[in-house]
Amino acid sequence: MKKFTQFFTLMLCLILLPALIFSQTNQPKKAPGLQELTEVPNEFKEKPIVDHSDKYVIPSGREGGEDIGNAMVIPALPFNDGGFTCDNLDDYDEACPYTGSTAPDVVYSYAPATDQLITIDLCGSLYDTKVFVYENVAGNTVGCNDDFYFGGSCGLYTSKIEDLPVTAGNTYYIVIAGFGNNCGDYLIEVTTPAPPPPCPPITAFPLIEDFEGTFLPDCWSKIVQSGNDIFKTDFTDHTTGSGYSAAFSSYGYSSDYNQYLFSPAFTVDDAFRILSFWHKKYGDYDELLEWGVSTTTNPDDFVWTPVDLTEDWQKTFVDLKPYVGQTVYVGFHYYGDYLYYVFLDDVQVAATPPIPISNWAIVAGILMIGAFLVFRYRRKLA
């Protein structure tokens, strides 16, 4: 019996061993370096509900509109609001970069009065958001973001669009949606960057601008109208003959062809009060270039004086003696009624030249010295 038991055990091992080996060799292999998960990763855990009420108070009864036709108007910036999207419809979706979203959405509209950059921030929203912007009509997408924040106080997978260029005369529709079918409580803040601090008045002379560097030059400013601009060009140049000048243009159609270019503010010094600049026009056309001086950059505060424009470079001199001690701007006004170009170069405020002495004054001085010497000689002889 003992021998039978040993024989049976041996036969059983011979039968089961190949099966065991086969089962081990046919197990799916793990990817190198991967380990079995012992706990659920943080990104798959349920997101905690965070109270963002201290960020700002949501105005009672306000929320984005259902669609473009009922968009909530943003009257001015900065703008803060918030709401709940789950009780809205899915009206719009854009790829940025994910597609196929069925999330409900709300819409805001903003019509800027001036060209500017805006930032749209959904920091503090409590779900996986998406935000995109249409210009004038649905489908004309000019900005889109799905995930900007990846945790922290602003939330996980919340959205933000930074420094979006918007232009006056257009309406921008800001759509707040979600990734997939996500919806929930949102916060929105729309801002525009604060204007840079004003440049301090220039007190070191000479002031020289040849428009060879970045345009606009530091602390210069301009006023232009839709359709045309003031820009740097290498078409013609007075400085070196192969560099750049500033160009005023009325080549494109516009409802207003007035353009203005302003220097930085500077304090006029009696020893450096001579303004000079070079100018020419593209062709024999009826275009206007004027200069003026003012303590502001409001065109209405200038007394404009026209220059003699020809197709060759000419230089204009202006004595700023009436403004000594004042902080002023030099302005240039261009007007051309759907015409071509006027060029400006080498604007300078430089040293006041000494009073010129005429040839007759020199002769008179020599004669007086001669007469004095003769007089002394005669007295000596006497």
ABEGO torsion letter per residue (X at the ends): XAAAAAAAAAAAAAAAAAAAAAAAAABBBBBBGBBBBABBBAAABBBBBBBAAAABBBBBGBBBBABAAABBBBABOBBBBBEBAAABBBABBBBOABBGBABBBBBBBBBBABBBBBBBBABGBABBBBBBBBBGBBGBBABBBABABAEEAAEBGBBBBBGBBBBBGBBBBBBBBBBEABBEBBBBBBBBBBBBBBBBBBABOBBBBAGABBOBBBGBBBBBBBGBBBBBBAABBAAAGABBBBBBBAABBBABABBBBBBBBBBBBAABABBBBBBBBABBBBBBBBBBBBABABAAABBBBBBBBBABBBBBBBBAAAABGBBBBBBBBBBBBGBBBBBBBGBBBBBBBBBBBBAAAAAAAAAAAAAAAAAAAAAAAX
